Amino acid sequence: MKNSFLLAVFCLITLQCTHSTQESPAENIQKTQTAKPKIAAEVFQDDFGDKLEVYRDENEKKLSVKFGGKVYDLKKEFESASFSTSDNVYQFTETKREITFMKKNIGMVLFHGKKNAAYNKIAAQ
C-alpha cells in the first residue's frame, strides 16, 4: 500500500514537472501581418456594349481581365507597357485614352474601347 502510494505521488510529480516545461502551442505561434494586395477594379464598355472588367494588383504588377465570362490572369511585360498571359496568347494594352485586349497568336482584337473617366469611377465604386 505504501509502495503504491509513493508510486502514485512520484508519477504525479513527474507529470507536473514535464507539463510545466512544455510550451503551449499558442505561445509558439507568432502573429505576422501580411500586406493585403491592393486591388483596384475598373469596368470598360466598348461601342458594341461589351464589357471588360480589369482588376489590378498593384503590389505584384499583375492584373486579371474578365471578358466574355472568362477570367484571364496577366503579368507585366518587361519590354513594353502591356500585360500578357503566361502562355503568351492574350495581351492587354492600355494607353491614356484606349484599352485593347487581343489574342496575340492570330492578331484578333477581342475588345477595344475608349476610357471614360466618369464611367470608370462610378463602376469602381
N, C-alpha and C positions, 0 to 999 in steps of 0.2 A: 504494500500500500504506500509505504513511504517512498519507495523507488519510483512508483508510477506518478506520485505527486511531484517529485523532483524532476522527472522526465517531462511532465506537462509544463512546469514552470520554465524549464530550460527551453522548451520549444516556443513558448510564448515570448520569452526574452529574445530568442534568435529571430523570430518573425518580426518582432517590434524593431529590432536593430536594422534588419535589412529593409524594412519598409521606410524607415526614416532616411536612409541613404539614397533611395531611389528618387529620381526627379519625376515629377508628374509630367505627363505629356503636354499639358498646357504651358508649362514653363519652357519646353523645348521649341515651341512654335514661335517664330519671330514674325511679327506682322510687318509686311512690306507693302508700301503703296506703289502700284504700278500706274504709270501715266496712261490714262484712257485716251485712245486716239480721238483727235478732233475730227469729226465727220461733218462736212457741210453738204447739204443736198440742194440740187438745182433741177428744175424741170424746164425743158425747152420744147417748143412746138414749131413744126415747120408749116409751110403753106398748104400742105395736104391734110393737116390735122393730126399727123403722127406725133407722138410724144416720146421724148428721150429724157430719162432721169439719170442724173450724174451724182454720184456720191464720192466725195473727195476725202481721202485720209491724208491730212497734211503732214503727219509725223513720218510716214514711210514713203511718201511720194507715190502713192497708189490711188487708183480710182476704180469704181465699179460703175458700169453703164448698164442700165436696164432699158431694153428696147425690144418690142415685139414679144413680151412675156419671158424673155431670156435675160440672164444677168451675165455680163462679161467682166472679168477681173483684168485690169490693165495695169502695166507698170510703166514708169517714165523711161523714155529712150534717152540715152546719153548724147547721141549725136544731134538730135533735133528737139524741138519743143513739143513733140507729140507723145502719145502713150500707145502701147501695143500689148497684145496678149502674149502669154509665154510661148505659144506656138507660132507667133508672128503672123497670124491670119487676119486679125482685126486691128484697126488703127483708129484712134480718136485724136483729132487735131482741133485746136481751139486758137482763134485769133481774137483780137479785141472786139470784133463785131460778128464773127461767124463760128459755127460749130459744124464739124464734119465727122461722121462715123462711117467708116468704109471697110469693105472686105478687100484686103490687100492683094491676095493672090490672083484675083480676077479683075481688080480695079473697079469694083462696083460700089457706088456710093449708096449706103443704106439710109442715111439721114443727113440732111444739110439744112441748117436753119440759121436764122439771124438771132443775135442776142437782143432781148428786150429787157432792159434793166428793171422796169416796173413790174413786169410779169414774173421775172425770176425771183425778185424779193418777196412777192406775195406767195409764190409757190414754196419757197424755202421755209416759210413760217409754218 
